[in-house]
Amino acid sequence: MSIQGKIKPEFLSFGAEVRHLRKTAGLNQQQLADRVSVTRSYITQVESGRTRCRRDFALRLDRALKSGTTLVEAWDELLESIKSDKYPKHFASYPKAEQSAIMVRAYEERLVPGLLQKEAYARFLLRDEDAVKNRMRRQEILHRNPPPIISIIMDETVLYREVGGPETMKEQLDYLYEISSQGRVQLQIAPIRYIRNVWGPFNIATRPDHKQVAYAIKAWGGETTTDPDEIAMANETFVILQSEALNVRETRSLIRKVTDERWT
């Protein structure tokens, strides 16, 4: 296994935040290293996720970059994520890759994807407080600055499948319309018809190093992969889905129509 393959996604996410703040401050790695009294190579290791720094070093970085408590808070979240991650084992590595992703793509054929679920919708599905909190925590990437590119395709039946009752569905579909209108998510609906090579829901996260992690749902849970051939197949399938799906404006019109006719 390569060194990159052994890097924990939490460290990669923290390193990406350090790199973003350093560049925002107009500093190169050597300049930042001088300010915090370490070698440039150590800054490189932190930014690439190859080492886990101490909390007091995160504090020194915040002071050097004049970033308030941003990195200390990120360090605390990193530690909390490692200690209390409650995702199912088969799903565990995908959300961690998702946290640091620069692009997230997903296809869902039964339910609104977790990244876009309102709390009432998620609570009906999960019925476990820790699981609901973890799902809501995943959605923090929608509010990152800058946010990742997010492209999601849903099967049309998702709009009609009742989850939690009419009120929950109306709230959920109103949110889909709103977040699509804001441009934070490129949301498309795949019409109800056979689409070649599409066998079930899947997600693809593209990390800052441009490596990709994919997750596919299966009858017994799911599978996370970084295998190049499987990633290539997922990318090809997503392109096919995009070519068959409604565009974002047509999608918003359909969401509003279904909301008004079925859930209001």
Contacts in CASP RR format, 6 or more apart in sequence:
PFRMAT RR
TARGET T0000
AUTHOR 0000-0000-0000
METHOD contacts of the structure
MODEL  1
MSIQGKIKPEFLSFGAEVRHLRKTAGLNQQQLADRVSVTRSYITQVESGR
TRCRRDFALRLDRALKSGTTLVEAWDELLESIKSDKYPKHFASYPKAEQS
AIMVRAYEERLVPGLLQKEAYARFLLRDEDAVKNRMRRQEILHRNPPPII
SIIMDETVLYREVGGPETMKEQLDYLYEISSQGRVQLQIAPIRYIRNVWG
PFNIATRPDHKQVAYAIKAWGGETTTDPDEIAMANETFVILQSEALNVRE
TRSLIRKVTDERWT
3 50 0 8 1.000
4 209 0 8 1.000
4 211 0 8 1.000
5 226 0 8 1.000
7 48 0 8 1.000
7 49 0 8 1.000
7 50 0 8 1.000
8 49 0 8 1.000
8 52 0 8 1.000
8 82 0 8 1.000
8 96 0 8 1.000
9 93 0 8 1.000
9 96 0 8 1.000
9 97 0 8 1.000
9 99 0 8 1.000
9 100 0 8 1.000
9 207 0 8 1.000
10 78 0 8 1.000
10 81 0 8 1.000
10 82 0 8 1.000
10 96 0 8 1.000
10 99 0 8 1.000
11 49 0 8 1.000
11 50 0 8 1.000
11 51 0 8 1.000
11 52 0 8 1.000
11 78 0 8 1.000
12 48 0 8 1.000
12 49 0 8 1.000
12 100 0 8 1.000
12 207 0 8 1.000
12 208 0 8 1.000
12 209 0 8 1.000
13 74 0 8 1.000
13 78 0 8 1.000
13 96 0 8 1.000
13 99 0 8 1.000
13 100 0 8 1.000
14 46 0 8 1.000
14 49 0 8 1.000
14 71 0 8 1.000
14 74 0 8 1.000
14 75 0 8 1.000
14 78 0 8 1.000
15 46 0 8 1.000
15 47 0 8 1.000
15 48 0 8 1.000
15 49 0 8 1.000
16 47 0 8 1.000
16 100 0 8 1.000
16 208 0 8 1.000
17 70 0 8 1.000
17 71 0 8 1.000
17 74 0 8 1.000
18 43 0 8 1.000
18 46 0 8 1.000
18 47 0 8 1.000
18 61 0 8 1.000
18 71 0 8 1.000
19 47 0 8 1.000
19 208 0 8 1.000
21 61 0 8 1.000
21 65 0 8 1.000
21 67 0 8 1.000
21 70 0 8 1.000
21 71 0 8 1.000
22 28 0 8 1.000
22 29 0 8 1.000
22 32 0 8 1.000
22 43 0 8 1.000
22 47 0 8 1.000
22 65 0 8 1.000
24 65 0 8 1.000
25 32 0 8 1.000
25 65 0 8 1.000
25 66 0 8 1.000
25 67 0 8 1.000
27 35 0 8 1.000
27 65 0 8 1.000
29 40 0 8 1.000
29 43 0 8 1.000
29 44 0 8 1.000
29 47 0 8 1.000
30 40 0 8 1.000
32 43 0 8 1.000
32 61 0 8 1.000
32 64 0 8 1.000
32 65 0 8 1.000
33 39 0 8 1.000
33 40 0 8 1.000
33 42 0 8 1.000
33 43 0 8 1.000
35 64 0 8 1.000
36 43 0 8 1.000
36 57 0 8 1.000
36 60 0 8 1.000
36 61 0 8 1.000
36 64 0 8 1.000
38 57 0 8 1.000
42 51 0 8 1.000
45 51 0 8 1.000
46 53 0 8 1.000
52 78 0 8 1.000
53 75 0 8 1.000
55 72 0 8 1.000
55 75 0 8 1.000
55 76 0 8 1.000
58 71 0 8 1.000
58 72 0 8 1.000
58 74 0 8 1.000
58 75 0 8 1.000
59 71 0 8 1.000
59 72 0 8 1.000
61 67 0 8 1.000
61 71 0 8 1.000
62 68 0 8 1.000
62 69 0 8 1.000
62 70 0 8 1.000
62 71 0 8 1.000
62 72 0 8 1.000
65 71 0 8 1.000
81 96 0 8 1.000
81 99 0 8 1.000
85 92 0 8 1.000
85 96 0 8 1.000
86 130 0 8 1.000
86 131 0 8 1.000
86 134 0 8 1.000
87 95 0 8 1.000
87 134 0 8 1.000
88 221 0 8 1.000
90 221 0 8 1.000
90 222 0 8 1.000
90 223 0 8 1.000
90 224 0 8 1.000
91 215 0 8 1.000
91 221 0 8 1.000
91 222 0 8 1.000
91 224 0 8 1.000
92 224 0 8 1.000
93 213 0 8 1.000
93 224 0 8 1.000
94 203 0 8 1.000
94 205 0 8 1.000
94 213 0 8 1.000
94 215 0 8 1.000
94 224 0 8 1.000
95 134 0 8 1.000
95 138 0 8 1.000
97 205 0 8 1.000
97 207 0 8 1.000
97 213 0 8 1.000
98 104 0 8 1.000
98 138 0 8 1.000
98 141 0 8 1.000
98 203 0 8 1.000
98 205 0 8 1.000
98 213 0 8 1.000
99 138 0 8 1.000
99 141 0 8 1.000
100 207 0 8 1.000
100 208 0 8 1.000
101 141 0 8 1.000
101 148 0 8 1.000
101 205 0 8 1.000
101 206 0 8 1.000
101 207 0 8 1.000
101 208 0 8 1.000
102 148 0 8 1.000
102 149 0 8 1.000
102 206 0 8 1.000
102 207 0 8 1.000
102 208 0 8 1.000
103 148 0 8 1.000
103 149 0 8 1.000
103 150 0 8 1.000
103 151 0 8 1.000
103 205 0 8 1.000
103 206 0 8 1.000
104 115 0 8 1.000
104 141 0 8 1.000
104 148 0 8 1.000
104 149 0 8 1.000
104 150 0 8 1.000
104 151 0 8 1.000
104 203 0 8 1.000
104 204 0 8 1.000
104 205 0 8 1.000
104 206 0 8 1.000
105 150 0 8 1.000
105 151 0 8 1.000
105 152 0 8 1.000
105 203 0 8 1.000
105 204 0 8 1.000
105 238 0 8 1.000
106 113 0 8 1.000
106 115 0 8 1.000
106 151 0 8 1.000
106 152 0 8 1.000
106 153 0 8 1.000
106 201 0 8 1.000
106 202 0 8 1.000
106 203 0 8 1.000
106 204 0 8 1.000
107 152 0 8 1.000
107 153 0 8 1.000
107 154 0 8 1.000
107 190 0 8 1.000
107 198 0 8 1.000
107 200 0 8 1.000
107 201 0 8 1.000
107 202 0 8 1.000
107 203 0 8 1.000
107 237 0 8 1.000
107 238 0 8 1.000
107 241 0 8 1.000
108 152 0 8 1.000
108 153 0 8 1.000
108 154 0 8 1.000
108 155 0 8 1.000
108 158 0 8 1.000
108 201 0 8 1.000
109 154 0 8 1.000
109 155 0 8 1.000
109 157 0 8 1.000
109 158 0 8 1.000
109 198 0 8 1.000
109 200 0 8 1.000
109 201 0 8 1.000
110 155 0 8 1.000
110 157 0 8 1.000
110 158 0 8 1.000
110 161 0 8 1.000
110 201 0 8 1.000
111 117 0 8 1.000
111 125 0 8 1.000
111 158 0 8 1.000
111 161 0 8 1.000
111 163 0 8 1.000
112 121 0 8 1.000
112 154 0 8 1.000
112 158 0 8 1.000
112 163 0 8 1.000
112 172 0 8 1.000
112 176 0 8 1.000
113 152 0 8 1.000
113 154 0 8 1.000
113 203 0 8 1.000
114 122 0 8 1.000
114 135 0 8 1.000
114 138 0 8 1.000
114 139 0 8 1.000
115 138 0 8 1.000
115 139 0 8 1.000
115 141 0 8 1.000
115 142 0 8 1.000
115 150 0 8 1.000
115 152 0 8 1.000
115 185 0 8 1.000
116 139 0 8 1.000
116 152 0 8 1.000
116 175 0 8 1.000
116 176 0 8 1.000
116 179 0 8 1.000
116 185 0 8 1.000
116 187 0 8 1.000
117 125 0 8 1.000
117 135 0 8 1.000
117 139 0 8 1.000
117 172 0 8 1.000
118 168 0 8 1.000
118 171 0 8 1.000
118 172 0 8 1.000
118 175 0 8 1.000
119 132 0 8 1.000
119 136 0 8 1.000
120 164 0 8 1.000
120 168 0 8 1.000
120 171 0 8 1.000
120 172 0 8 1.000
121 163 0 8 1.000
121 164 0 8 1.000
121 168 0 8 1.000
121 169 0 8 1.000
121 171 0 8 1.000
121 172 0 8 1.000
122 132 0 8 1.000
122 135 0 8 1.000
122 136 0 8 1.000
123 132 0 8 1.000
124 163 0 8 1.000
124 164 0 8 1.000
124 165 0 8 1.000
124 168 0 8 1.000
125 163 0 8 1.000
126 132 0 8 1.000
126 135 0 8 1.000
141 147 0 8 1.000
141 148 0 8 1.000
142 150 0 8 1.000
142 179 0 8 1.000
142 184 0 8 1.000
142 185 0 8 1.000
147 184 0 8 1.000
149 186 0 8 1.000
150 184 0 8 1.000
150 185 0 8 1.000
150 186 0 8 1.000
151 185 0 8 1.000
151 186 0 8 1.000
151 188 0 8 1.000
151 242 0 8 1.000
152 185 0 8 1.000
152 186 0 8 1.000
152 187 0 8 1.000
152 188 0 8 1.000
153 187 0 8 1.000
153 188 0 8 1.000
153 189 0 8 1.000
153 190 0 8 1.000
153 238 0 8 1.000
153 241 0 8 1.000
153 242 0 8 1.000
153 245 0 8 1.000
154 187 0 8 1.000
154 188 0 8 1.000
154 189 0 8 1.000
154 190 0 8 1.000
155 189 0 8 1.000
155 190 0 8 1.000
155 192 0 8 1.000
156 189 0 8 1.000
156 190 0 8 1.000
156 191 0 8 1.000
156 192 0 8 1.000
156 254 0 8 1.000
157 192 0 8 1.000
159 173 0 8 1.000
159 189 0 8 1.000
159 254 0 8 1.000
159 255 0 8 1.000
159 258 0 8 1.000
159 262 0 8 1.000
160 258 0 8 1.000
160 262 0 8 1.000
162 169 0 8 1.000
163 169 0 8 1.000
163 172 0 8 1.000
166 263 0 8 1.000
169 262 0 8 1.000
169 263 0 8 1.000
170 259 0 8 1.000
170 263 0 8 1.000
170 264 0 8 1.000
173 255 0 8 1.000
173 258 0 8 1.000
173 259 0 8 1.000
173 263 0 8 1.000
174 259 0 8 1.000
176 187 0 8 1.000
176 255 0 8 1.000
177 252 0 8 1.000
177 255 0 8 1.000
177 256 0 8 1.000
177 259 0 8 1.000
179 185 0 8 1.000
179 187 0 8 1.000
180 186 0 8 1.000
180 187 0 8 1.000
180 248 0 8 1.000
180 251 0 8 1.000
180 252 0 8 1.000
180 255 0 8 1.000
181 252 0 8 1.000
186 248 0 8 1.000
187 248 0 8 1.000
187 251 0 8 1.000
187 252 0 8 1.000
188 242 0 8 1.000
188 245 0 8 1.000
188 246 0 8 1.000
188 247 0 8 1.000
188 248 0 8 1.000
188 251 0 8 1.000
189 245 0 8 1.000
189 246 0 8 1.000
189 250 0 8 1.000
189 251 0 8 1.000
189 254 0 8 1.000
189 255 0 8 1.000
190 241 0 8 1.000
190 244 0 8 1.000
190 245 0 8 1.000
190 246 0 8 1.000
191 244 0 8 1.000
191 245 0 8 1.000
191 246 0 8 1.000
193 244 0 8 1.000
195 240 0 8 1.000
195 241 0 8 1.000
195 244 0 8 1.000
196 240 0 8 1.000
197 233 0 8 1.000
197 236 0 8 1.000
197 237 0 8 1.000
197 240 0 8 1.000
198 237 0 8 1.000
198 240 0 8 1.000
198 241 0 8 1.000
200 216 0 8 1.000
200 217 0 8 1.000
201 216 0 8 1.000
201 217 0 8 1.000
202 214 0 8 1.000
202 215 0 8 1.000
202 216 0 8 1.000
202 217 0 8 1.000
202 234 0 8 1.000
202 237 0 8 1.000
203 214 0 8 1.000
203 215 0 8 1.000
203 216 0 8 1.000
204 212 0 8 1.000
204 213 0 8 1.000
204 214 0 8 1.000
204 231 0 8 1.000
204 234 0 8 1.000
204 235 0 8 1.000
204 238 0 8 1.000
205 212 0 8 1.000
205 213 0 8 1.000
205 214 0 8 1.000
205 215 0 8 1.000
206 212 0 8 1.000
207 213 0 8 1.000
211 226 0 8 1.000
212 226 0 8 1.000
212 231 0 8 1.000
212 235 0 8 1.000
213 224 0 8 1.000
213 225 0 8 1.000
213 226 0 8 1.000
214 224 0 8 1.000
214 225 0 8 1.000
214 226 0 8 1.000
214 230 0 8 1.000
214 231 0 8 1.000
214 234 0 8 1.000
215 222 0 8 1.000
215 223 0 8 1.000
215 224 0 8 1.000
215 225 0 8 1.000
216 222 0 8 1.000
216 223 0 8 1.000
216 225 0 8 1.000
216 234 0 8 1.000
225 231 0 8 1.000
245 251 0 8 1.000
246 254 0 8 1.000
END
